[in-house]
Amino acid sequence: MSGIIICYGDSNTYGYDSRSFSGGRYEKNIRWTGLLQKNTGLEIRNHGVNGRCIPHNSPQIRFACEQTEEWGRKAGGWMAVMLGTNDLLQEPGFTAGDTAARMENFLRKLCETEAVKRGRLRLWLLSPPRMKRGAWVEEDRICRESESLGKEYQKVAEKLDIKFTDTGKWKIPVLFDGVHFSEEGHRKFAEEMQKETELLFSEE
């Protein structure tokens, strides 16, 4: 295969290793993005940022749209968006429905960019893997909302007519915090993403 996937996500795209007190990062050959590139031959661009929520205020959305335009001019390909975990963790009382509404607003703005309108960059929405009870997830409510995110995101993808994948079904192993992928989690996520990308590029 040949092609480009821009992975726009949070710490699980970045490759954060919460076992490190100094905010460490897994090596490229452990991160799912690095494994996906190695196993498929695709160019996988890691644009994960620790702590990133779905862009929802004007400066955040404007910057994301500017990045999208730049990526569309310089590269093209697919832009895989996997966000929502931090929104549930950081916004008191936030539900899967609230998170999906925020995502829909963000993706609608991306759809208005020239890069997306002209088809130079195609959007791919991924609902993040489910959180579990752990050091960072102390409420069962958050786990329940995390489990509901896939269904809510699917509705958004159908409205906007973009590709969707529910990674919450993959049962990705996480570390003690209940949020971040273990090394095994990265391997499994890469394996599942490889299946998705092979299907994706076979349909082009």
C-alpha positions in Angstrom: 0.0 0.0 0.0 1.0 3.6 -0.4 -0.7 6.7 1.0 -0.8 9.0 3.9 -2.8 9.0 7.1 -2.6 12.0 9.5 -3.4 10.8 13.0 -5.0 13.7 14.9 -5.5 12.6 18.5 -4.5 12.8 22.2 -2.0 11.0 24.4 -2.9 7.5 23.1 -1.9 8.7 19.6 1.1 10.5 20.9 2.2 7.3 22.7 2.2 8.5 26.3 3.5 6.0 28.9 2.0 6.8 32.2 4.4 4.5 34.0 7.0 7.2 33.7 6.9 9.9 36.4 8.4 12.5 33.9 5.7 12.1 31.3 7.5 9.6 29.1 6.7 8.4 25.6 6.9 4.9 24.1 9.5 4.4 21.4 8.3 4.6 17.8 8.5 0.9 17.4 6.1 0.4 20.3 3.6 3.1 19.4 0.6 2.0 17.3 1.3 4.7 14.7 4.9 3.4 14.3 3.8 -0.2 14.1 1.1 0.7 11.6 3.6 2.4 9.3 6.1 -0.5 9.6 3.4 -3.1 8.9 1.6 -1.4 6.0 4.2 0.8 4.3 1.9 3.7 4.6 3.1 7.1 5.7 1.6 7.6 9.2 2.0 11.1 10.6 1.6 11.2 14.3 -0.2 14.4 15.4 -1.2 13.3 18.9 -1.0 15.8 21.7 -1.2 14.9 25.4 -4.3 16.2 27.1 -6.0 17.3 23.9 -9.8 17.7 24.0 -11.9 18.1 20.9 -11.3 21.7 19.6 -14.4 23.7 20.6 -13.5 27.3 21.0 -12.8 29.7 18.2 -8.9 29.8 18.5 -8.7 26.0 18.8 -11.0 25.4 15.8 -9.3 28.1 13.7 -5.9 26.6 14.4 -7.1 23.1 13.6 -8.6 24.3 10.3 -5.4 26.0 9.4 -3.5 22.8 10.0 -6.0 20.9 7.9 -5.6 23.3 5.0 -1.8 23.0 5.2 -1.9 19.2 5.3 -4.2 19.2 2.4 -1.9 21.4 0.3 1.3 19.6 1.2 0.2 15.9 1.4 -3.4 15.0 1.1 -4.7 11.6 2.1 -6.7 10.7 5.2 -7.1 12.6 8.5 -8.0 10.2 11.2 -9.5 12.0 14.2 -9.6 10.1 17.5 -10.6 12.4 20.4 -13.1 12.5 23.2 -11.5 10.8 26.1 -10.2 14.0 27.7 -13.5 15.7 27.2 -15.2 13.1 29.4 -12.4 13.2 32.0 -12.1 17.0 32.2 -15.6 18.3 31.8 -17.7 17.7 34.9 -20.8 15.8 34.1 -20.0 15.5 30.4 -21.9 12.8 28.6 -21.2 10.8 25.5 -23.9 12.9 23.8 -22.2 16.1 24.9 -18.9 14.8 23.5 -20.5 13.8 20.2 -22.1 17.2 19.8 -18.7 18.9 20.4 -17.2 16.5 17.8 -19.9 17.2 15.3 -19.4 20.9 15.5 -15.6 20.5 15.1 -15.9 18.1 12.1 -18.4 20.4 10.4 -15.8 23.2 10.6 -13.2 20.9 9.1 -15.7 19.9 6.3 -15.8 23.6 5.4 -12.1 23.8 4.7 -11.0 23.8 1.1 -8.8 20.8 1.8 -11.8 18.7 2.7 -14.3 20.2 0.3 -12.0 19.5 -2.7 -11.2 16.0 -1.5 -7.5 16.5 -0.9 -8.0 15.4 2.7 -10.7 12.9 3.7 -11.9 12.6 7.2 -12.0 9.4 9.2 -13.7 9.5 12.7 -12.6 7.0 15.3 -14.3 6.7 18.6 -11.6 6.1 21.2 -11.1 2.8 23.1 -13.2 2.5 26.2 -11.8 3.6 29.6 -11.8 1.4 32.6 -11.8 2.0 36.3 -8.3 3.0 37.4 -6.1 5.8 38.9 -7.4 8.3 36.4 -11.0 7.0 36.1 -12.7 6.9 39.5 -16.3 7.1 38.4 -18.3 4.3 36.9 -20.3 7.0 35.2 -17.3 7.9 33.1 -16.8 4.3 32.1 -20.5 4.1 31.0 -20.2 7.3 28.9 -17.0 6.0 27.4 -18.8 2.8 26.3 -21.6 4.9 24.8 -19.3 7.0 22.7 -19.1 4.7 19.7 -22.9 4.7 19.1 -23.0 8.5 19.4 -20.0 9.0 17.1 -21.5 6.7 14.5 -24.5 9.0 14.3 -22.2 12.0 13.7 -20.3 10.1 11.0 -23.6 9.2 9.3 -24.8 12.8 9.4 -21.6 14.1 7.8 -21.1 11.1 5.5 -17.6 10.3 6.6 -15.8 7.1 7.4 -16.2 5.8 10.9 -14.5 3.1 13.1 -15.6 2.2 16.6 -12.3 1.2 18.3 -14.2 0.8 21.5 -15.1 -2.7 20.3 -11.4 -3.8 20.2 -11.0 -4.2 24.0 -7.6 -2.5 24.0 -5.5 -3.3 27.1 -4.7 -0.2 29.2 -2.4 0.6 32.1 -3.2 1.1 35.8 -4.7 4.5 35.1 -7.6 3.1 33.1 -6.9 5.4 30.1 -3.5 4.8 28.4 -2.6 1.9 26.2 -0.2 -0.7 27.5 2.5 -2.0 25.1 0.2 -4.9 24.4 -2.6 -2.3 23.8 -0.5 -0.5 21.2 0.3 -3.8 19.4 -3.4 -4.8 19.3 -4.5 -1.3 18.2 -2.0 -1.4 15.4 -3.2 -4.8 14.3 -6.8 -3.7 14.2 -5.9 -0.5 12.4 -4.0 -2.4 9.8 -7.2 -4.4 9.0 -9.1 -1.1 8.7 -6.5 0.6 6.5 -6.2 -2.4 4.2 -9.9 -2.3 3.6 -9.9 1.5 3.3 -7.2 1.6 0.6 -8.7 -1.4 -1.3 -11.9 0.5 -1.7 -10.2 3.5 -3.3 
